[in-house]
Amino acid sequence: MEPLIRMVGITKTFPGVKALDGISFDIMPGEVHVLIGENGAGKSTLMKILSGVYQPTSGKIICNGREYDQLSTKTSVEEGIAIVYQELSVINELSILENLFVGKLPTKKFMGLSVVDFKSMREKAKVVLEQVGLHHDPDTLVGDLAVPDKQLCEIAKALVSGAKVIVLDEPTTSLTTSEVERLHGLIRELKAKGCGIVYISHKMKELKAIGDRITVLKDGTYVGTYPAAEITLDELIKLMVGREIKGTYFADESVDELMTHPVIFEAQGITRSDRTCRDISFQLHEGEILGFAGLVGAGRTETMEAIFGAVPKSSGKVFLKGKELHIKEPYAAIKQGLGMLTEDRRKLGFAKNFTCKQNISIEPYIKESTWGGLGGMLSNAKEEKWANEQISALNVKCTGPEQMTVDLSGGNQQKVILGKWMAAGSEVLIFDEPTKGIDVGSKSEIYILMRKLAKAGKGVLMISSEQTELLSVCDRIAVFHGGELKAVLEGKTATEEDIVRISTTE
């Protein structure tokens, strides 16, 4: 059987950086070919070459028997290639129907004029929406859909275009367990119809469940391709990162010992005006990492937003080292020593048009500002100092302070975001889904950094939807359900079953 796509000896060089070095990769009909590697390994660059966004420095691409030195975005679509990116590209202001046919509206002749063939659009839409299981009226605005349904809309769009090769980049990052199962069911149906699926994910447990073959990249080089059924997850991790990954990241002391340490941070009776969190109280002791578990919407992030002043609270108090803080907006939170690493780092964590130096400097500038943020002086020397200190301390992999943050891998973007809070001297750091979309090696680095911060006397609060992450990092875990804090568990002795039972039981 001939591959649908073959990429042979693909090399891509950017100024000063060889992103890909002689990579070969193929996709067979009716298979799921998993592509893995640490952030910065070259996965996205390789797929952007396949989609025509980037042109290779050297190498060739063979599509359906036709050989190319490079693909344009138009040629890629014509060859049946579609990519569903982690940051979905649907247009919220358009309907499902309009999204499916963006850039490729079918037309017909009417009185000698070309007009949009809405009848044909609806007929094609009905078929693909049924195929992907998106049971909404085609005239529904995409902005009104939940994230999983937006993703299905993207896949339906790929099918409308006649795609035979579909690349799914981190497709399950924002999905629940049941939604992941639904997506995997669809992937198996597409496989059965002869589609080739490229599946990129950092969630290691998924890979063997859905993949047929697994290709590993490291630092822009090809490590190998392995049958999914014949390689263990531990072996894959070692191939990816070149080292063993530590299993747990607890404090050296027991929880009982940590509880004798001074209370760094305390929340008393936090209730939001919209009632999404009610009467939330907890204490954070010096040296510990306190985790927050629960389903999406259970009140974890909602509580932190109220504490940080991003949304108003109707009641409750917050204390830092025994001193009450008065926070009505994020500016006040920053000035009084709080920092928050948001879940959506690309949208809320950093400015896309800023360099690493500029992004790292944002928060210390705010911390030093006067008159509600209106007063203060810019200083290039300070920016250089803040940036160089944090890039060095956090081991940010970049070409230097002047590199654009948006061009870094996910793990290094997260380090830049952490760097701005560290440069501001934040005393308490709220990490909301800190390793979302980050590879296993970079996750380990983030956990180690969090533990170092706690050991150095900083307050560390961690929200995560991954129970295994909480159970390997957090000394204690506060479990939320329905806007309330239901229980606080000890990280070393709690189980996934404990967390699920508490977070789903009235």
Secondary structure, 3 states (H helix, E strand, C coil): CCCCEEEEEEEEEECCEEEEEEEEEEECCCCEEEEECCCCCCHHHHHHHHCCCCCCCEEEEEECCEEECCCCHHHHHHCCEEEECCCCCCCCCCEHHHHHCCCCCCEEEECCEEEECHHHHHHHHHHHHHHHCCCCCCCCEHHHCCHHHHHHHHHHHHHHCCCCEEEEECCCCCCCHHHHHHHHHHHHHHHHCCCEEEEECCCHHHHHHHCCEEEEEECCEEEEEEEHHHCCHHHHHHHHHCCCCCCCCCCCCCHHHHCCCCEEEEEEEEEECCCCCCCEEEEEECCCEEEEECCCCCCHHHHHHHHHCCCCEEEEEEEECCEEECCCCHHHHHHCCEEEECCCHHHHHCCCCCEHHHHHHHHHHHHHCEHHHCECCCCHHHHHHHHHHHHHHCCCCCCCCCCEHHHCCHHHHHHHHHHHHHHCCCCEEEEECCCCCCCHHHHHHHHHHHHHHHHCCCEEEEECCCHHHHHHHCCEEEEEECCEEEEEEECCCCCHHHHHHHHHCC
